[in-house]
Amino acid sequence: MSRGCRREGIALLSVFVAVSALAVGSGARAETRVLRAIPYAQGVEVRQAVRDECQLETKVPGYIAQFGSDVVLVDQLGGGRVLELAITEVHAGGGGSFSGPMWMTVTGTLREGRRVVGTFRAKRFTTGGAFAGFKGTCSIIGRSTKAIGRDIAAWLENPGMDSKLGDAR
C-alpha cells in the first residue's frame, strides 16, 4: 500500500470515528410511543356532539406526532419510552364563537420503563381567531388542540416534573 493510500485510509477512519462518536454522544433518544386515540379522564363532562364530531382523542396525538421528533402513534403503549395522556377538561359550547371562549386541558406522564421522567398539565384557551363568527365549535376548539399538540411536542424535547404548558402557567 502506498503512503498516499494509507494517509487517505487513516483520514477516512478518523472521520468515521468522529461521526460515530457524535451519534453516540448526541444523546439520541428512543422513540416516544403515544396512543393513537387518547382517553377522556373519568368524570370529564364533554358535550356528546363534541365527543362525536370533534375527534379530540385522535387530533391531540396526531399533532404531537406532527410537531414532535421521534414520536410514534400506537394502538397499545407497551414498554420503553411512553407518554400516557388524558383529556381532563373540555369547555366547548354549541354555537361556535357565539358560545364564548373555549378551552381544553390535557395531562400527561412520560415513562421510561417503569420510571416516571416527566409530568405536565397543558391548557389552551381560544376565542376562534380571525373570522371566528364563521367557524363551528370543532374548528374553534381545534385551535386549542393543535396548540396543545405543539406544546407537548416541545416539552418532549426537555421534559420535567409538574410542568405547566400553554395557558396552564
C-alpha positions in Angstrom: 0.0 0.0 0.0 1.4 3.4 -1.0 1.9 6.2 1.5 -0.9 8.3 -0.1 -3.5 5.5 0.1 -2.5 4.8 3.8 -3.0 8.5 4.6 -6.4 8.6 2.9 -7.4 5.4 4.8 -6.4 6.9 8.1 -8.2 10.1 7.3 -11.4 8.2 6.4 -11.1 6.1 9.5 -10.8 9.3 11.6 -13.9 10.8 10.1 -15.8 7.6 10.7 -14.8 7.5 14.3 -15.7 11.2 14.8 -19.1 10.8 13.2 -19.8 7.7 15.3 -18.8 9.5 18.5 -21.1 12.4 17.7 -24.0 10.0 17.0 -23.4 8.2 20.3 -22.7 11.3 22.3 -25.6 13.3 21.0 -28.0 11.7 23.4 -30.0 10.1 20.6 -33.4 9.4 22.2 -35.5 6.4 21.7 -38.8 6.9 20.1 -41.7 8.0 22.3 -44.9 6.0 21.9 -48.2 7.8 22.2 -51.6 6.2 21.9 -53.3 6.9 18.6 -56.5 7.7 20.4 -56.2 9.1 24.0 -59.0 8.8 26.5 -61.1 11.3 28.3 -60.3 11.2 32.0 -63.0 9.6 34.1 -65.8 12.0 35.1 -65.0 14.7 32.5 -68.1 16.3 31.2 -68.0 16.9 27.5 -71.0 17.6 25.3 -71.9 14.4 23.3 -71.8 16.4 20.0 -68.2 17.4 20.7 -67.2 13.8 21.5 -68.9 12.6 18.4 -67.8 15.3 15.9 -64.6 17.0 17.0 -62.3 13.9 17.2 -60.2 15.4 20.0 -59.0 12.0 21.1 -57.1 11.4 17.9 -56.2 15.0 17.0 -54.1 15.7 20.1 -51.8 12.7 19.4 -51.8 13.4 15.7 -50.5 16.9 16.4 -47.9 15.7 18.8 -46.6 13.3 16.2 -46.7 16.1 13.5 -44.7 18.6 15.6 -42.5 16.2 17.6 -39.5 14.2 16.6 -39.3 10.5 17.3 -43.0 10.3 18.2 -44.8 7.1 17.1 -48.5 6.6 17.3 -49.5 3.1 18.5 -52.7 1.2 19.4 -51.1 -0.1 22.7 -48.4 1.5 24.7 -46.3 -1.4 25.9 -42.8 -0.7 27.3 -40.0 1.6 26.5 -40.5 5.4 26.4 -44.2 6.0 26.5 -46.4 9.1 27.0 -49.6 8.5 28.8 -52.2 11.2 28.1 -55.7 12.0 29.2 -58.1 14.8 28.2 -59.1 16.2 31.6 -61.2 19.3 30.6 -63.1 20.5 27.6 -65.2 23.6 27.5 -66.8 23.9 24.1 -70.3 25.0 23.9 -72.5 24.7 20.9 -72.9 27.7 18.6 -69.3 28.3 17.6 -67.9 31.7 18.5 -71.3 32.8 19.8 -71.0 30.5 22.8 -67.9 32.4 24.1 -64.3 31.3 24.7 -63.4 27.6 24.6 -60.6 25.7 26.3 -59.2 22.3 26.8 -56.8 20.6 29.2 -54.6 17.5 28.7 -52.4 15.9 31.3 -49.5 13.6 30.7 -47.0 11.3 32.2 -43.8 10.3 30.4 -42.3 7.0 31.4 -39.1 5.2 30.5 -39.8 1.7 31.5 -41.4 1.9 35.0 -39.7 5.2 35.9 -41.6 8.4 35.6 -39.4 11.0 33.9 -41.9 13.8 33.4 -45.4 15.1 34.0 -47.4 18.0 32.7 -50.7 19.8 32.5 -51.3 21.6 29.2 -54.2 24.0 28.8 -55.2 26.3 25.9 -57.9 28.9 25.6 -59.2 30.2 22.3 -61.9 32.6 21.0 -61.5 31.3 17.5 -59.2 33.8 15.9 -59.9 35.7 12.8 -63.3 35.1 11.2 -64.4 33.2 14.3 -68.0 34.1 13.6 -67.9 31.9 10.5 -66.4 28.9 12.3 -68.0 26.0 14.1 -67.3 24.6 17.5 -64.9 21.8 16.3 -62.9 24.3 14.2 -62.6 26.7 17.2 -61.6 24.0 19.8 -59.4 22.5 17.1 -57.1 25.6 17.5 -56.6 24.6 21.2 -56.0 21.0 20.2 -53.3 22.0 17.7 -51.6 24.3 20.2 -51.6 21.7 22.9 -50.1 19.2 20.5 -47.3 21.7 19.6 -46.8 22.4 23.4 -46.4 18.7 24.3 -44.1 18.0 21.3 -41.8 20.9 22.5 -42.0 19.6 26.1 -40.8 16.1 25.0 -37.5 17.7 23.9 -36.8 18.6 27.6 -39.4 17.0 29.9 -39.7 18.0 33.5 -41.9 17.1 36.5 -45.1 19.1 37.2 -44.7 21.2 34.1 -47.3 23.7 33.1 -47.7 24.1 29.3 -49.5 26.7 27.2 -52.1 28.7 29.2 -51.7 26.5 32.3 -48.9 28.6 33.6 
